[in-house]
Amino acid sequence: MAAFDFSSLSPDLILDGIESTGLMVDSSLLALNSYENRVYQFHDMDKNKYVTKFYRPQRWTPAQIREEHAFAFELAEHELPLVAPLKIDNESLFTHQGYYFAIFPCRGGRIFEVDNLDQLEWMGRFLGRIHAVAAQRQFTERPSFSSEEMLQQAQQIIAKSQFVPKSLSLPFFTILEQVIAIASQQYQPDGEIRLHGDCHAGNILWTPAGPHFVDLDDCRTGPAIQDIWMMLSGDRQQQLMQLETILTGYEEFYRFDSNQLPLIESLRTMRVVNYMAWLCKRWQDPAFPHNFPWFNTEKYWEQQILTLKEQVSALQQPPLSLVPY
């Protein structure tokens, strides 16, 4: 299990940490939805609104966090609407009482509508611009999307947790091994670039001026399709229409390699399995039993067996194609 400790992260420690950067806080702390890190909104003495993120200890190294920040600054320099951290005295990563943290300007907006084709085309242009910048260099500290980490290692975490009920252990791990074997064989990426990495609707806020991202916490190296497939929803025909709409905008700025389309279901499998492992790994954190009360129940693991069976079927179907199959 990954070691972590938020037990000493008190409001006073957070306030002292923020004020150690020179910002003076003139409000109480408002906790925002975040399970991996601890995120709070506050106002300074001039009534400017900020968000501070205290990173989960031992998840990322300081060098990996700084590389995340550097990527955000690089995108911002190209006038991409992504919320980059504040620099104070030329530093964006701060430390206080053993915790690393960053401070961001607070940017609001409404949730991105995944079924809105106009917004999808806009998002396509946005992603094309991001990937055009991202492809110019590589991460040196951040990891890549890998089946080893997100399938094999995730399987080991689930097994070691002993959360799967004994009555469901055989059917669960049988179908898990099957889906991992197929997805691992299918996941053969080529032409990897730097990515946002977690490009779902919750990380995209919409304003009258258009979209902006608020979180690069999961940025990694991987195939460009990873930042696209998570915006697809509905049945196959709906997904094809959404994909074509996204790529209409995307290819104005960056060429999409259609050979990556067969990676969608293996990437989806990696997300499904890794999510189960993440819940197992973080269950010691008091925030998780409170926010995920349905986890670690017999009903939950029964549902995961059904989900994995559906994923086996999806992996065996012809991939999405931009030309008739």
N, C-alpha and C positions, 0 to 999 in steps of 0.2 A: 504494500500500500504506500502511496506517496505520502511523505511527511509534510505536514503543514501546521500552522498554528496561528489562528486569529484570536485566540482567547485573551490576549493582552491588548487587543486593538480597541481601546476605550475612546469615547468621544473626546476626552481631554488630550489623549495622545494624538488623535487625528488633528485637532485644532492646533496643538503645539507644533505638529509637523508642518501644517500649512503655513503657520506664522513664522516658522524658521526660514521660509523662503523670502520673507519680507512682505508678503500679503497679510493684511489685517482683516480678520473675519468679523462681520457685523450681522451675523444671523446664526440661528441654530442649524445643525446639519440635517439635511433631508436625505434619508437613505433611498437610493434608486435600485431598481431591479437588476441584480447581478449576482450570480451564484459563484462564479469562478474567482472573481476578485471582490473587493468591497468598494462601492462607488457612492459618493455623496455629493449633493448639490449645496452650494452656499453662496452668500453675497459678501463682497468686500465693503470697506468703509464708503466707497463711492457708489454703492448699490449695483456694481457690476456683478453679473451672475456667472459662476464657475462650477465646474464639476471636478472633483478630485478622485483619482483611482489609486487605491492601495493594492498593489499586486500580491497575489497569493504567493507566499514564501515557497521557494524551491521548485516553482513551476518553470519559470524562465530564468536564465542567467542575466545579470546586468547587461552583458554584451548583446544578448538576444533582444532585450527590451530596447536598448539604444538603437539597434538595427531597425526595429519597428518604428521608432520615432524618426529615424533618418528617412525611412521610406515615406512616412507621412509628410515630412518637410519637403521631400523631393516632389511629391505629387502636388503639394500646395504651391510650390514654386512654378509649376506648370499650370497654375490657375484652375486646378481641379477642386471642386467643392468638398473637401474632406476635412474633418475637424482635427487639426494637428495640435499637439500639446504646446503649452506655453514654454517659452525660453526665458529664464530669469538668470541674468549674469552668464548668458551663453550655455546654460545647463537646462535640460528638460527632465532629467531623472533625478529625483531627490531621495534621500534616505533619512529615516528618523527612528531611533530605537529599534533598529534591525529590520524595519519595513521599507521597501522601495515604493515610491509613489510618484505620480505625475498630476499635473493640473491642466485642465482644458477649458477653453471658453465654452459656455453653455449655449447650445444651438437647439432650438425646438423644431417642431414639424409634425406632420401626421404620417401615419404608417403608409408605406408604399402599397399600392393596390395591384396585386399580382395578376388580376384579370383585366386590367385596364391596358388596352393595346397601345394607346398613345404614350402612357407612362413606360411601358415595356420598350418601345422604340427609343425613347429618351434614355432609358437605362442602358440600352445597347450602345448608344453613342458614348455615354459616360464610361462604360466598361472598356470600350474600344480605346478611348483616350488613356485610361489607366493602364491597360495592357501595353499600349505603345510606349509609354514611359517605363513600365516595369521590365520590358524586354531588353532595355538598353544595358542592364547590368544584372548581376546575380547576388543573392544573399550569400554571405559567408558564415553566418552564425545560426540563422534560422533553419529548421529541419525541412525536409521534403514530405509530401504526401507519400506514404509507403504502406504497402500491404503488410509488411512485417510488423510495423507499429500498430496499425489500425485494425488489423485482423488477428494475426498470430499472438501478438503481445496482449491485445484486448481479450482474446480467448483465455489466456493464462490468468489475467486479472479476474475475470468472471469465475473461473474455476476455483481460484485460491480464496475468493470471497466466501464461498460455501453458502451463498444466498439462494441458489436454485434449490427448491424443495427436492428431497430425495425421490419423491414419487414422480417428479418430472425430469429428473436428471438425465436419464437415458434418452428419452425423446428429444429433450432440448439440445444436449451436446451432440447427438447424432445429426440433427438437422443443421446445427451450427457448423460442425466440421464439413458438412456437404456444401453449405453456402460459401464458406471460407475457401474451400478448394477451388470452386468454380470461379469466384471473384478474383482470387489470387492469380489464376491462370489468365483471366481476361485483362487484368490490369497491367498493361504494357505501355506506359506513357512514353511519348516522344516529343521533343521540343518544349521542355518545361520552362516556365518563367516565374517571376515573382507574382504572388497572388494576394488578393484580400483574404481569401481562404475560408471565410464564413459568411458568404454573400446571401443571407436570407433577408426576408422582409423586415424583421425586427432591427436589423442593422442599417436600414435605409430610411431616412426621414425625408418627407416631401414638403416643400414650401412653394409659394407662388413662383419663385425663381428656379424651381426644379429640385432634383434630388441631391442629398449629400449623405456620405457615410459617417458614422460616429465611432467606429471601432475597428482597429487593425490588430486586435489582441491575438488573433489566430492566423496572422499572415504567415505564409509558407511558400515554398517552391512547389510547383506542380503544373499540370496541364491546364490550359486556359478554360477548358470546358467546366472545370470545378467552379469557377465564378459565374457560370451561366446556368447550369442545370438546376440549381436550387431555386431559380425563379420560375421554373416550369411546374405546372399543376394541371390536374384534371386527367381526362383520358388521353389516349395516344393522339387522336386528331387535334384535340385542344393544345397539347404540348407541341405538336408540329407547327401549328399556327403561331403559337407564342415564340417558338424558336426562330421561325422565319422573320417575325416582327423584330425580335431582338437583334438578329444578325443584319437586318436592313440598316439599322443604325450603327452597329458594331463595325461593319466593314467599311464605313466611311473613314475610319481612323486606323484600323488594324485588321490584317488578314486573318480569317478564321480557318483553321485546318479541320475540314470535315472528317478526317481520319480519326479525330478524337471522339466522335459521337458514340462509338461502341464502348467508351470508358464510362458512360453515364451510370449504368447499373452497377458496375463494380465500385464506383465512387459512392453511390447511394448505399451499397452494402457496407462499405467501410464506415460510413456515417452511422448507420443503424447499429452495427456491432460495437463501434467505439463509444456510442452514447450509452449503451448498457454498461460497458466497462467503466465509463466515467462516473455513473451513478454508484456503482459498486465501490470505486476507488474513493469517492468523496463522502460516503455515507457516514463517516465519523464526524464530519462537519455538522454541527447542530442545525445549520440552515437547511440542510438537505432533507432530513425527516420532516421538518416543518413545511417545506415547500413542495415536496414530492411524496405525500403520504401514501400514494397508490403504489409506490415502488416497494420491492421486497415483500410482495404478497403472492399467494399462489395464483390469483387471477392475473397479475402482471406477467408472470413467467409463462402462463398458458397463452396469453396474447402474443408474447414474443415468439413462441413456437409457430403460431399462425403467421406472424409477420415474416419470419424466416422462410417458411414454406412459400409464401407469396413472392419473396425475393428470389428464391430458387427458380420459380417459374419465370419471373421477369428477366433473369439472367439468361434464360434459355430461349427467349423471344428474339426475333430480329431487332437490331438496334434502330433507334430513330434515324431516318435518312432524309436528306434534302432532295433526293430523287426517288421515283417510284421503285419499291423493292422488287 
